[in-house]
């Protein structure tokens, strides 16, 4: 079973579905929800939908710098953390 998120050509709202060969069966909720595997009865040909990323991004995390935390670097790292928190 392959879950997908898609936009049908007749709509601009993203939907969730189950991909079966060259067709997408719409489901009523995200696949991780309790009702996520209940089909709505609507089916779309794969050629008539635009597939999207499988999940809605909720946040972006990045690591600016990695420094080995050895005793000489502790003070420098804590000072940078203090500078960043003051700037925010």
N, C-alpha and C positions, 0 to 999 in steps of 0.2 A: 504494500500500500504506500503510495507516494502522495504526501500532502503538498499543496502549493498555495500560493497567494497570487491573485490575478486581477486584472481589470478587463471586463467584457467590453467589446466595441460599442455596445448600446448604453454604456454607463461609465461614469468616471469614479465610482466608488470602488475601492479595493474589496475583494471578497476572498474567502478561503474555499478550497476545493480539494477533491481527490482526483489525481490524474490516472486515467484508465486508457492506455494506448494513445489514441489521438483525440480523446475527449476528456473534458473536465466536468465532474459532478460537483455542483456547489454544495457546501455544508453550511449550516446555520451559525456556527461559531468557530473561533480558533480551535485547532486540533487539540490543544492542551486543556481546553475547557471541558467541563463535564458533558456538555451537549455537543461537543466538537465533531463527533462522527455521525451526527444525524443529518442525512441528506435532505435538502429542501425540495428535491424533485426537478430542479432546473439542471440542464446539462448544456454544455457549450462545446463546439468543435475547437480543437487546439488552435486552428488557423484564425479563429475569431476572438481570441483572447491575447492579452499581453501578460506574460509571466513576470512576476515581481520577486524581489528578495523574499525568502520564506517567512521572515518575521519582521515586525515593525521595530526599527532601532529605537532604543529608549535612552541610551547615553553613549558617549564616546569617551573612552579612557586612553590616556597616553602617558608615557613615562618620558620625562624630559631628559633626565640624566641618570645614569647608573654609576654609582661610586662604591667602591669597596669600603665597607664600614670598618676601617682599622682605626686604632686610637688616634693617629695624627689627623684623620679625616673627620672624626666625630664633631669637632668644634665647627669645622667649615660647613658640614652638612646641616647642623642645627642652626647655624647662622643663616644659611640660604633658606631654610624652612621658615625661619622667623621673618626674613625679608619678604618672602612670598605671601605669608599670611597678613603682613602689614599692608601690602599692596592691594590685597583683595578687599 
